[in-house]
């Protein structure tokens, strides 16, 4: 995945109960642990209880003055509701990468000419078959996104995941991180990414920016994690 600036904007979308907030938090804290600046805006409220919900994550070499963005560089989609609300307008763009769980999102309405521009993977089925629980689908996706970005190490991701996981899920989430990382590695080995955004590799962002995480609020329905 390539971008034309030192800031990467990632939108994680799904339905309430899929663990979107946890996945985004783990990615943000892992980016901080790797020396980057990161901001995170989470949706809370009615949307987070069954409807479409989202988390907006930015990772940068330098301080991020405004955590909000309109157009993501990457958009993860884990439900039909999220697809309808957040992703349909992004289909066909060559400056946005769409990563879709085909177990939860029906792509039948997408024109064949655009299917090739979507990274479509079976995340939930992998969680059920390989780990025995679809509950860890969110952490498989977090690891896949981290591997795609290249700016987050699997070691940092694993450490933050263990710290953030409830005791009953530590082992399954550890397995999920390994599986999601490997799934994206195998995908990258056999596919050419469809997005044509020139210049700078996300994975080559210069590490060396420090800073501790701070938490804040942006209105009643949003939270922010910044460094």
ABEGO torsion letter per residue (X at the ends): XBBABABBBBBBBBBBGAGAAAAAAAAAAAAAAAGBBBBBBBBBEAAABGBBBBBBBBBBABBBABABBABBABBBBABAAAAAAAAAAABGBAABBBBBBAAABBAAABBAAAAAABBBBBAAAAAAAAAGBAAAAAAAAAAAAAAAAGABBAAAAAAAAAAABBAAAAAAAAAAAAAAAAAAAAAAAABBBABBBBEBBAAABBBGBBEBBBBBBBEAABBBBBX
